[in-house]
Amino acid sequence: MARPVGIVGSGQTQHGRRFDLTYPELVSEAVEACLRNTGVDPKDIDGVIYGSMPSMMEGVALTHFYFADALRSVGLPILKTETCGSTGISLAITGYYWIASGMADLLLVVGSEKMNEGDSQATMTSVLEPFYQMYFISGAPGIFSLQSQAWAERFGIPAEKIREAATRLSLDHHNDAFDNPYAHIKQRLTEEQINTARVITYPIRLWDVCPNSDGACAMIMASEKMAKKLTRKPAWVKGIGYAGDEYWYGDSDKVNWQTAIQASKQAYDMAGIKNPRKELDVAEVYNPFTYQEMLFYECFGFADFGKSPDLVLKGVFSRNGELPCDPSGGTLCTNPIGATGLVRVAEAAMQVQGLAGDHQIPGAKTALAHAMGGVVQYNGVMIVGSEK
């Protein structure tokens, strides 16, 4: 029987273009903030879990050795987990299994990225199969453009409605980011600015797209005994799910996206959730693109397929709506890729602990965190709650 696992607390860097720090210093900023916020003594930590998206993004190999001092991992067991965009949620799930199995009681979990010292689009394009996929998939925007158009065509959603809903999401998230002290992009936008911004890959425009961010996130995960010792209100891991499909983009259905559907179903089943839109109080959905965010709402059962734009326009997923999604501003406003999924977990945990500050959802008790990665093939979901 798996042991209960709690999230004690977390620490984040100020995300953005962090040319003021070296990469190890950036990692140290998050780790030290986490240790201060939780009151954890490094000598009590049983092990460290670390990952980025993967280390070739910045052209640095074996980053877990490079950052050993910053990670406080010298002399400790360390696990390195890297699954591209879903790295952060993979780190949290790795930590869950390490503690739930009884092999550790207290873990430091860290994700990081210094994207502005590398070339993320060159990396994401060059990892594709060179004779077929590379020629027509221009990194992440190219893939998500194809996915967005397939979704709209499949369900006959008018382009004008999707554009209007995407604009609403962009406005909401960029406004919400002002209440998140760690967010990268804080920009007051108008509908006209969003709708007339340059096209990145049709139908996606500039303000539908996440930034390149430097940043790190660190989190303390603990067994029940240690969690209760360290905080009066841990965020308990109530459910987890993870699924992956084929490497070849065309070999799986990215609209009725089974990895997203199955990962959420696994997490819901474990957490005992039957009606996610009613039973969740807040969700931190991995939303690097506004169009893809709406597809995730459908895969996670927040909306029927083809209907999420209607609910977005009704304000269902806005901060004061029925199911607030990404009140932190989400990935759309902050995206240090290796840390991004862990930020989703940290933000979800802060919500159920009542520690989210100016973007706190009042009375939040159950939250969903999500990240997507691989070559558009992995999806991971974690449900956290204020009660076990």
N, C-alpha and C positions, 0 to 999 in steps of 0.2 A: 504494500500500500504506500503510495507516494506521501511524503511528508508535506505539510503546509509550507508555502513559501511566501514571504512578505518582502515588499520593497520599502526600505527604511527612508530613503531620501535620495536626492540627486544634486548635481551641480552642473551648470553649463557655462561656457565662455560667452562673451559678447560675440555674436556671429557677424561676419561681414568680410571685408577685405583686410585681413589682419597682417599687414606687412610690418607691423610694429613688433612682432614676435617671431622667433624661430619656431619650427614645427614642434620640437620637444617642449618648448615653453608654452605653446598653445595647449598641448595635452595636459601639462602641469597645471595650467589655469583651471581647467575643469576638475581635475582630480583634487586639487587643494580646496576648491570651492565645495566639492562634495563632502570631503572629510570635515570641513568646518560646519557645513549645514547639518550633518548627521551626528557629529561628535564622536565619530569612530576613530579609534587609535589604530594606525597602520599595523602595529604589531599583532592585532587581533584578527587580521584578515587571513583567511585560509588559502586564497588563490585569486588570480586576476584573469579576467576574460577581456580580450582586446580585438578590435578589427577596424579595417577601413575598406574602401571600395575599389578593387583591392589596392595594394601598395603601389602598383605600377602607375596609378593615376598621377602621383606626384614624382614618379621616377625614383622612388626610394624603396629598396628591397629590405626585407626582414625588419619591418618597422617595430615589431614588438621587442626586438633587441635594442634598436636605436633609442627607443623610449623607455628602457627599463627603469632608469632613475625616475623619470617623470611619472611612470605608472606605479611607482612604489612596489615593483614586482621582483626586485633583486632577492634571490633566495626563496622565492615562492613558486608554486606550480602556476603555469600560465597556459591558457587555451587561446588560440587565435582562430577566429571565425570570420570568413569573408564571403559574402554572397551578393556583391555589388549593391544595388539600391536597397535591398532588404537586409543588409548587414546588421543594422541596429536592432531589428526585431529578432534576427538570428542570435545576436549576442544575448539578448534578454532570455530567449528560450533556452540557450545553452546554459545560462546561469540557473534557470528554473530546474533543469534536469540535474545539474550538479548538486544542488541543495536537496531537491525532492528525493534523490536517490540515497541521501544520507552520507555522501562523500565529502560534504563541506557544510559549514554552518554560517559562514560570512564571506561574501565575495564582493570584489570591486569589479564592476563591468564598465568598460570604456570604449567609445567609438569616436573616431576623429576623421577629419579631412582638411587638407589645405589646398583647395581646388585652384586658387589663383597662382599657385606656383607650378601648375601643370597645365595640361590641355585636355579637359574632360571629354570634349566632343571628338577629338582625334582618337583618344583612347577607346571611347564607346563605338566609334566607327571601325577602328582597326581590329577589334576583337571579333567582328562578324566574319562569317565564312566569305572568303575573298572572291570566289568566282560567280556568285549569284546574289547573295544578300547585300554585300557591301556597295553594289552599284546603285541600288535604289533606296536604301535605308540610310539616311544621313544622321546617324546617331539617334539619340532618344527622340528628338522632335519628329523625325521621319517615321519612326515606328508608331508613335502615338497619333500622328496625323492619319495613318492608315487605319488604326483602330477606331479613331473618332468617326471617320467617314463610314466605316463598315457598320458601326453602331447606329448611326443616323439612317443609313439606307435600310438596314435590317428591320427597323421598327417604324419607318416612314415618318420620322420626326422632322418637321419643317426646319430648314436651316435658320430661318429668322428666329424661331423659338429657342433653338439651342444657343444661338448667339446672344439673345437677350438673357438667358439663364446664366451663361458663362460670364457675362458682364456683371450680373448680380453677385456671383460668387467672387469675382475679382474685387469688386467694390467692398464686399463684406470682409474678406480676408485681409486686404490691405489696410482697411480701417482698424480691424482687430489687432493688427500687428503693433499699433501704437501703444497698446496696453500690455505688450509683452516686452520686458526689459532686455531680452536677449535677441530679439528678432533682427534680421539683416535689413530687409527692405521695409521702410516706413514711408509711404508715399500717399498723399491725398490725391485721389483720382476722380475724374468725372466720367460719366458714361461716354461722352464724346471722345475723350482721350483714349479710352479702352477700345472703342469701336473703330477708331481711325488709326490706331497704332499699326506699325508695319507688320505685314504677314511674315511669320517665321517659317512655318510649313502649313499650307492651307488645311483646315480653316483656322489654325491657331495663330493668334496675334501676340505681340510682345508681352502684354500684361496678363496673358493666359499662361505664362511660362515661369517656372521657378528660376532663381538666380544661381550663380556659382558662389558658394559661400565657403569661407574658412571657419572652422569651429570644432568644438569637441563637447561631448556630454559624458558624464560619469555618474554611476548609480550604485548604491549599495543594496544588495539582495541578501536575505537572511532566512535562516530557519525560524520556526515559530518562537522558540525560546529566545533566540538572539534578537529577533524583531521586537518582541515585547519588552525586552530589556533596554533597547535603544530608543524606542519611541512609544508614546501612548496610542498612536494611531497609524499603524502601518497600512500600506495599500496591499491587499492580499491578491495573489494571482489566483483567479477563479477558473480560467480556461485558456487554453492555448491551441492553436492550429497552424499547420504549415503544409503547403503542397507545391509541387512543381510539375511543369509539363515539358514538352519537347524543346530542344535547342532551336530547331528550324521554325522560324516565325510563322510560316504558312501551314505548318502541320498541326496546329491546334486552333480552336475557336477562341479568339480573343474578345468576342462580344458576350456570348454565353460562356464566360470565362471560368472554367472548372476549377482552376487553382484558387481563385478568389472565393468562389462559392464553397468549395470544400474546406478551405482553411477556416472560413467563418463558421461553417457548420460544425467542424470539429470543436472550435472554441465555444460555440453556443451550447453544444451538447454537454461539454464538460462543465460549463457554468450553469446549466439548467435554464438557459434562456430560450423561450419559445417565440416571442414576439419582440425582436430587437428594437424596433422603432419605439415601442412602448416601454420596454424594460431597461433600455440604456438611458442614462442621463446625459451623456456627452460622448462624442467620438472624435478621436484624432486620426483621421483618415489620411493616408499618404496621398497627397494631392499635388504632384509636380506640374500638372496641367489641369485647367478647369474642366475641359471636356472629359478627361479620364476620371476626374473626381465624381462626376455624375454617373458614370458607368459603375464605379465601385459602390455607390449608393444602392444600385439595383442588384449587384452581385451579393451584397451583404444583407439583402432583404429589407432595406430601409424604404424601398419603393418597388413597384412592379416594373418589369422591363419596358423601357420606352417612356416611362412616366416621370422620371426624376426631374426633368426640366420644369414640369408643371408644379411640382412640390417646391423646387428651388424658388420659383417666382412667387409662390405663396408664403415664402419665408419659413418653411418648415425646418430648414437646416441652418438658419441664421442664429446668431448668438442668443437671441431671446425667443427662438422658435421651439417647436415641439421636441426636436432632437438637435441640439447645437453641435455643429461639426467644425472642428479646427478653430476654436475660439482664440488659440494662440497665433493665428495667421497661417499656421500650417507650413507644409513644404513649399507652398507657393511663394512664401515670403522669406523662408530660411532653408537652405539646402546644402549643408556640409555632408555629402552623401553617406559616408561611412558612419556618421553620427545621427543622420536624419531619423531613421527608424527608432533609435534609442531615445531621441528627443520625444517622439510620439508616445513612447511608454512612460518616460519621465513626466510629460505633461498630463497624461491620463492619471498617473499616480498622484500628482499634485492636486488634481481636481478632486479625487475622492478623499484626499487627506485634508482638503480645505486650505491648501497652500498656494493656490494659483494666482493670488494677488488680484490685480485689477481686471484680469480676464477669468476670474473664478465664476463658475456656473453655480448659483446658489443651490444648496442641498444635494449636490452631486454625490451619489453613492456607488454607482456602477458606470464604468467607462470602458470604451474599446480603443485599442491602439493597433495600428496596421502599418505594414510596409510592403513594398513590391520591389522585386529585383531580378537578378540574373540577366539573361538576354530576354527580358519581358517574359519570364517563365515562373518565377517564384512569388508566392504571396504568403505572408505570415500575419496572424492575428493573435492578440493577447487581450483578455478581459481581466480587469482589475476591479476590486471592490473595497469598500470600507469595512465590510464584514467577511469572514471566511465563508 
